[in-house]
Amino acid sequence: MRIDTISTFPDMFSSVMGASIMKRAQEKGIIDFRAHDLRDWTYDRHRTTDDYPYGGGVGLVMKCEPIYEAAEDVLGVERGALPAPGIPDGGTAVVFLSPHGRVFDDGLANELAEKERMVFVCGHYEGIDERAYELATHVVSLGDYVLTSGELAALVVIDAVVRKLPGVLGADGGAAEESFAIGLLEHPQYTRPADFRGMEVPPVLVSGHHANIATWQRRASLERTMRLRPDIIERCSSDGMLSDDDLAYLETLKGGYPCA
């Protein structure tokens, strides 16, 4: 997958994309990451990417001219070609990060992971000229709060998507077993020692009985989700993602949470 970012602070990507899983994904050739400086598409001596908003107001607004020219060059289309139907093609996602976008979740991460390419346009200051959003195939929000810049939000989306690409995670099927990938929060995890300061690992996990372990893990996942995120249980139930055994077990939780 090719991933491009267009922003006024491209160096913000260096530490995250140069470490851990993101670094290994690049070394394996699974992703090709490139951070572009929006100022490279400005022509005044101050390399201006923002201006005062029409109608007044606090703060500055990012200009649409450099954003359009940057997107055209990064996408490899003729200057002045955007916006136009069919550009980019269906294999490319042009992602803007904004509070008015679709809230990012595991389903959207899966959708983006199917793309051959992602191009992120990262906002800053008070916002982006509304006309720039004509370029977007996806407008994404991380939630109901404000960040300093779109670079931070883009890194979250990139990380969540890249983890889903085949060959990125060392453990086979690791991404498929994480929280939300199965619709529920993941069950509690433990490692050695089995007894730490009086806190013991649940005996079933050291029993070696794989069927019992699988049952405990599923029930613990159901319990944790019911206790912490009952909204997810409701959604999974309405979407038909819970088995009859799951639903029967959830009924027993009205008396408490034995795996908690």
N, C-alpha and C positions, 0 to 999 in steps of 0.2 A: 504494500500500500504506500502511495506517495502522500505525504502530509506537508502542507505549506501553511505558514502563518504570516499574516500581514499585520504589522503593528508598529507603533512608535517606540517600543522598547523591546526589540528582538533579543537582547541579551538576557532578558528574564527567563528565557526558555533553556538557557545553557545548563544550569545546574541539574534540573530535573531530567532533561532529555539526554544528559551526559552521564547518567548514573543508573545503577540497578537494572530493572527489567527493560526500561526504555532504551538504555544503552545497548543491552544485549540484543534487543529486537533489531536495532540498526546494524550491529555487527554480524548478525545472521542474515542480513539482507531482507528481512521480513518487512521493514518499513524504511522509507527514504524520507528523512525529515529535513526541511529547509525553512529557516526563519528569515523573513524579508523585512527590511526597514522601510516603512511607509514614506519616510523623508526622502528616499531615493527617487520618488516620483513628485517632488516639488521643485520649483524653479526660481524661487526668490532666495536671497542670501541668508535669510533666517530659517529657511527650510520649513515653512509654515504649514502645518497640517490642520489648524483649527482657526475659528474666527468667532466673532460675537453673534449671538442668535438674533434673527429677525424677530421683531415684536418685543425685544427686551428680555430680561431675565438674568439669573445668576449663572456664572460660568461660561465656558466656551463650548462650541460645537465642532466636531470634526467635519472637515470639508469633504464634499463628495468627489471633487475632481481627482485628487490623488488616489482615492480609493478605487475609482473606476479604472484609472490607468494602470494601477498596480494589479488589479484583478485581471485585466485584459492581458498584460504581459505574463503574469504567472500562469494563466490558463492557456496562453499561446494563441490568442485570437487577435484579429486586427483592431487597431485603435479605433474607437468609435463604434465598435460592433455591439457593445453592451449598453442597455439591456436588450435582449432579443430572445424570442422563444427558441428553445432547444439548445441554448448555450447557458451553462455547460450541459454535456450529455448526461444521461441517467446514471453513469458510473461515477460521477463526481458530485460530491456534496460541498456546497459553499455555505459555511456555517457562520452566522452572526450570533454573538452572545448579548442578550438583552433581557431586562425584566419582563418585557411583554411577549417573550417567546414561550414555546412549549417547554414544560418542566422536564428536565433531564431525568431519565430513569433507565433501568436495565433494558427495557424494551427498545428505547431509542438508541441505546448503545449497540444493541444487536443489529438494528437497522443500519446504523452507520458502519458497522463492521463488515457489512456486505458490499460496501463501496470499494472501488479501486483507488479512489483518491478523495482526500478531504482538504479543503482550503478554508482556513479560519480568518475572518476579519475581526480584529480585536479593537473594541472601542476604548475610549479614554475620555477624560474631562467630563463635561455635562452630558454628552451623548453624541450621536452620529446624525448627520443630515439625513432626514427621512428618505430622501430619494436614493440613498445608497442601498437601502433594503430591497430594492428591485433586483439586486444581484443575488439575493439569498435563496437557496433551496431549503434551508433549515434555519429558523431563528430559535435559539435555545436559551432557557433560563435555568440557573442552578437552584433557584428558590427565591423566597421573599426576603431578600436582604441585598445590600449594596456592597460591591467590591471596589477596590481602587481602580482596577483596570480589567479589560477583557482577557489579558494574557493569563491571569490567574484562573479564570473560568475555562479558558481553552485548554490549559494543562490538565484540568480535571477530566474534561471530556476526552482528550487524547489518551490519557492513561486508562480510563475505563474501556475505551474502544480497543486500544492496542492489546490489552490483556486477553481479549476474545479471539484474536487472530491465531490461526493454527501455528503451533510451534513456538509461541512466545513464552508460555509458562512451562516450567520444567516438568511438573507433574501432569501426566496424561489425564485429561478430563478435569483438571483443577478448576478451570473457569466455570465448568458446568455444575460444580458442586458448591459454589460460593453463594453467599446470601443474595437473594433476589433472583438468581439464575433458576432456582427451583420454585420461585414464587414466594418463598418464606424466608425468614431470617435463618441464618445457619445455626446449627446446634452448637453448644459449648465445646471448646477444644481444650485438651489437656496434654501435658508431656511430663517426663520425669522431673522430680521424684514423685512417687505415687502418694506420699504423705508429706505435706509441707506445713509445719507449724500447726498441726492438728487438722488441716484441711485435706481431706482425702479425695482421690479420684474416684468417681463412681465405680463400684466393683465390677459391673458388667463390662466396662471398657478394658479391663485386664483379664477377663475370663477366657478370651480366645474363641468365644462362641459367636461366629460372624452373624448369624441370623438374629440372635438376641441383641447384638451391638447395633445392627441396622434398625431394629425396632426401636431401641432406646434413642438412637440419633433422630429418627423421624419424629418420635413423640416429644423429644426435647426441643426440636425445631418448632413443632406446633405450639408447645407451651410458651417458649420464648416469644414467638410472634403474637400469640394471643395476649400475653402479659404486657408487651411493650408496644406492639403495633396492631391492635385489633382491627384497624382499617384494612390492613393487608389480608387478614383472615376473611373479612367480608368480601373483598375483591376476588380472592382465590375461590371462595365458595360460589360466588355468582358466575365466575368464569368456568366453573366445572373442573377446577384443578385439584380438588380434594376428593379423596376416595371415601367410600362408605365407612371404612375403618377409621379414617382421619376424622370424619364427622362424629362418629360414635365416641372416639377418644376425647374430642373437644367437649362433648357433653359431660364427660366425667370431670373435666377441669373446673366445673362450677364449684367444686368442693375444695379447690386449691391447686397448687402446682408442684407435684411430687418430684419432678426433675430439676426444679429451679435451684 
